[in-house]
Every structure is written in structure tokens, then in C-alpha cells.
């Protein structure tokens, strides 16, 4: 309670839910690997969080990303000059998010975990806002489609918004189908396609990592205590 009083602008007893965000919660990118394991201290850090908030209910919301693009992005955020040095013995083909999430469940078994693919974020942004904020599924929100403007042309966004206005009773599932259809036609190519430029990384390797990632998502959805959000 003392910690909450220190970080909140109001009395902690008046607050039902606190949302904390940190892209480096598990660790900073340069320490992302240790002896071939990605984020090896993730479970223990979450365990410490549950002790810090022992009287509260702690939940983890985790976005995952295709290792074919996640690893190069992590590497680019580090001072390392050699990718092999950054990996610290890891083989990219042996990196599975399901392994990380399973280890987190073992060290913090009572913490519900919600996972989604970063690639799907623009499609499910409104649902994510409701889930993270603890809102009802039909709760009206603002900004539920804000991320679309980053990957869809201005013309596409104008047409999309007009389409929604003309059909106010569409369900969430129907809206996602509409988003997919508009992205097929109006997506900004440079924003939805990522180039991987690392020495030794071939197109077959990227394809293999992508295929493994898609299979890994299925494994994650089967882990007890984990909710996987998808379009």
C-alpha cells in the first residue's frame, strides 16, 4: 500500500485497478539472453511483483512477436557489435515463446497471463484496451482504431470510418473482418512488411522462424492459465 501511495496521485484505497507498463520489465535488450535463454529472469521478476502486491491480484499482459523480426529489433537496441555475442549461445531456431511463458507460469503459477501477437495489435486494439483496463466487452471506448492509421492509408482510414458510421450495430468480430478487408486494399506496404538485414540470415531461415512462430502460438493457447487473444 505504501508503494501505491507513492506512485498514485490519489488515495490507493480509492483505486480498483492500476496498470503498469514497461517494455523492459523482463530486462533491457542487451541482457535479453543468458546462456542461450531469452529473458531468463522473467518468471522471478513477476514472482517479486506478486510479493510486492501480496494483497492484490496481479495479471500479466504480454505481447509476443515473430522472432524473425523481434531478435533483430532487440539487437539493434543494444551496444553489441556482434549478433552472436548478443545471443549468448542461443540458436534463433530454438527460441520459443511457449518455453518462456511456461517458465513464467512455473514461477508465478497464480498469475493469469494474457498473450497476443504484436502483429495482430491493430486488429484487436479495442479488445486489448478493454481487457487491460478490466472493462466489459461492450463498453464504448475512444481510440479503438487509432493504430490502424499507422498502417493504413489516409484514403483507406476515411473510407473505413465512414463504413463503420453507416453500420453502428456491427459486432467486434464483424468489425475485425472489415478491418482485414480494408487492410488488404489500403495497407501501407512499408508499415506492414519488415525487412531483416543480419549477416547470415537467409530467406529460408526467416521462413522457418515464421513457421515455428505460428506453430508456437497454437502451443501457447493451450497453456493452462493463459488466455491468447487473436482476431
C-alpha positions in Angstrom: 0.0 0.0 0.0 2.8 2.4 0.8 4.3 1.8 -2.7 0.9 2.5 -4.4 0.5 5.7 -2.3 3.9 6.8 -3.6 3.1 6.3 -7.3 -0.5 7.3 -7.4 -2.0 10.8 -7.4 -4.9 9.7 -5.3 -5.5 7.6 -2.2 -4.7 4.0 -3.0 -7.8 2.8 -1.2 -9.9 4.6 -3.9 -8.3 2.8 -6.8 -9.6 -0.5 -8.1 -7.0 -1.2 -10.8 -3.5 0.0 -11.6 -2.0 -0.5 -15.0 1.8 -0.6 -15.1 3.7 -0.7 -18.4 7.4 -1.3 -19.2 8.9 -2.7 -22.3 12.0 -3.6 -20.2 10.1 -5.3 -17.3 11.8 -8.6 -18.0 15.2 -6.9 -18.7 16.9 -4.4 -21.0 17.6 -5.7 -24.6 21.4 -6.1 -24.0 20.7 -8.6 -21.2 17.9 -10.4 -23.1 19.9 -13.6 -23.4 21.8 -15.6 -20.9 23.4 -18.9 -21.8 21.1 -19.4 -24.7 17.9 -18.5 -22.9 15.7 -15.5 -23.7 14.5 -13.4 -20.8 15.8 -15.9 -18.2 14.7 -13.8 -15.2 11.2 -13.1 -16.4 9.5 -15.5 -14.0 11.4 -14.4 -11.0 10.7 -10.8 -11.7 7.0 -11.5 -11.9 7.3 -13.5 -8.7 8.8 -10.5 -7.0 5.9 -8.4 -8.3 3.4 -10.8 -6.7 5.2 -10.4 -3.4 5.3 -6.7 -3.7 1.5 -6.7 -4.2 0.7 -9.7 -2.0 -2.7 -8.4 -1.1 -3.7 -7.7 -4.7 -4.5 -9.7 -7.8 -1.6 -9.4 -10.3 -2.1 -10.1 -14.0 0.4 -10.1 -16.8 -0.4 -8.9 -20.3 2.3 -9.9 -22.8 2.7 -9.1 -26.4 4.9 -11.5 -28.4 6.5 -11.0 -31.8 7.8 -13.2 -34.6 11.5 -14.0 -33.6 12.5 -13.3 -37.2 11.8 -9.6 -36.6 12.0 -9.4 -32.8 15.5 -10.6 -32.5 17.0 -8.1 -35.0 15.0 -5.3 -33.3 16.3 -6.3 -29.9 19.9 -6.5 -31.2 19.6 -3.0 -32.8 18.7 -1.6 -29.3 21.9 -3.0 -27.7 25.5 -1.8 -27.7 26.6 -5.2 -29.0 28.6 -5.2 -32.3 28.2 -8.9 -33.0 24.9 -10.7 -33.2 26.4 -13.9 -32.0 27.6 -12.1 -28.9 24.2 -10.7 -28.3 22.6 -14.2 -28.5 25.0 -15.5 -25.8 24.8 -19.1 -27.2 21.2 -19.1 -28.3 20.2 -20.6 -31.6 17.3 -18.5 -33.1 15.6 -21.7 -34.2 15.4 -22.9 -30.6 13.7 -19.8 -29.3 10.0 -20.4 -28.5 7.8 -18.0 -26.6 5.9 -21.0 -25.2 9.0 -22.0 -23.3 9.3 -18.6 -21.8 5.6 -18.5 -20.8 5.7 -22.0 -19.4 8.6 -21.0 -17.2 6.8 -17.8 -16.1 3.8 -20.0 -15.1 6.0 -22.2 -13.0 7.5 -19.3 -11.0 4.2 -17.4 -10.8 1.5 -20.1 -11.0 -1.3 -17.9 -9.7 -0.9 -15.0 -12.1 -3.3 -15.0 -15.1 -1.5 -14.3 -18.3 -3.0 -12.7 -21.4 -0.9 -13.0 -24.6 -1.3 -11.7 -28.1 0.8 -11.4 -31.3 2.2 -7.9 -31.8 1.4 -8.4 -35.5 -2.3 -8.5 -34.6 -2.4 -5.5 -32.3 -4.0 -3.1 -34.8 -6.8 -5.6 -35.4 -7.6 -6.2 -31.8 -6.6 -2.9 -30.2 -10.1 -2.1 -28.9 -10.3 -5.6 -27.2 -6.9 -5.1 -25.7 -7.9 -1.8 -24.2 -11.0 -3.4 -22.6 -9.1 -6.4 -21.3 -6.2 -4.5 -19.8 -8.5 -1.9 -18.3 -10.9 -4.5 -17.0 -13.8 -3.2 -18.9 -16.9 -5.0 -20.1 -16.8 -6.4 -23.7 -19.5 -3.9 -24.8 -18.0 -0.9 -23.1 -17.7 2.1 -25.5 -14.2 3.4 -25.8 -12.3 6.0 -27.7 -9.3 5.3 -29.9 -10.1 1.7 -30.5 -8.8 2.0 -34.1 -6.0 4.5 -33.6 -3.3 2.1 -34.6 -4.9 1.4 -37.9 -3.9 4.9 -39.1 -0.3 4.0 -38.8 -0.6 1.1 -41.2 -3.5 2.2 -43.4 -3.5 5.0 -46.0 -5.4 8.2 -45.3 -7.9 7.3 -48.0 -8.4 3.9 -46.5 -9.0 5.3 -43.0 -11.6 7.8 -44.3 -13.5 5.0 -46.1 -13.2 2.7 -43.1 -14.5 5.3 -40.7 -17.4 6.1 -43.0 -18.2 2.4 -43.3 -18.3 2.0 -39.5 -20.5 5.1 -39.1 -23.0 3.6 -41.6 -23.2 0.3 -39.7 -23.2 1.2 -35.9 -24.5 -2.2 -34.9 -21.6 -4.3 -36.1 -20.2 -6.8 -33.7 -16.5 -6.9 -32.7 -16.0 -10.0 -34.9 -17.6 -8.3 -37.9 -15.5 -5.2 -37.4 -12.3 -7.2 -37.5 -13.4 -8.8 -40.8 -14.0 -5.3 -42.2 -10.5 -4.1 -40.9 -8.9 -7.1 -42.6 -10.7 -6.3 -45.9 -9.7 -2.7 -45.8 -6.1 -3.5 -45.0 -5.9 -5.9 -47.9 -6.6 -2.9 -50.1 -5.3 0.1 -48.3 -2.4 -1.1 -46.1 0.9 0.9 -46.3 3.4 -1.7 -47.5 6.4 -0.2 -45.7 4.5 -0.4 -42.4 3.2 -4.0 -42.6 6.3 -5.6 -44.1 9.6 -5.7 -42.3 13.0 -6.4 -43.9 15.5 -8.4 -41.9 19.1 -7.4 -42.5 21.5 -9.5 -40.5 24.7 -11.3 -41.7 23.9 -14.9 -42.4 20.1 -14.6 -42.2 18.7 -16.1 -45.3 15.1 -16.1 -46.6 14.7 -19.8 -45.7 15.8 -19.1 -42.1 13.3 -16.3 -41.8 10.6 -18.5 -43.3 11.5 -21.3 -40.8 11.3 -18.9 -37.9 8.0 -17.5 -39.0 6.5 -21.0 -39.5 7.8 -22.0 -36.0 6.3 -18.9 -34.5 2.8 -19.7 -36.0 3.0 -23.2 -34.6 4.2 -21.8 -31.2 1.1 -19.6 -31.0 -1.0 -22.7 -31.0 1.1 -24.2 -28.2 0.7 -21.0 -26.1 -3.0 -21.0 -26.5 -3.0 -24.5 -24.8 -1.0 -23.5 -21.7 -3.2 -23.6 -18.6 -3.8 -20.1 -17.1 -3.0 -18.4 -20.4 -5.6 -16.5 -22.5 -4.5 -15.9 -26.1 -6.2 -13.1 -27.9 -6.5 -13.3 -31.7 -8.5 -11.6 -34.4 
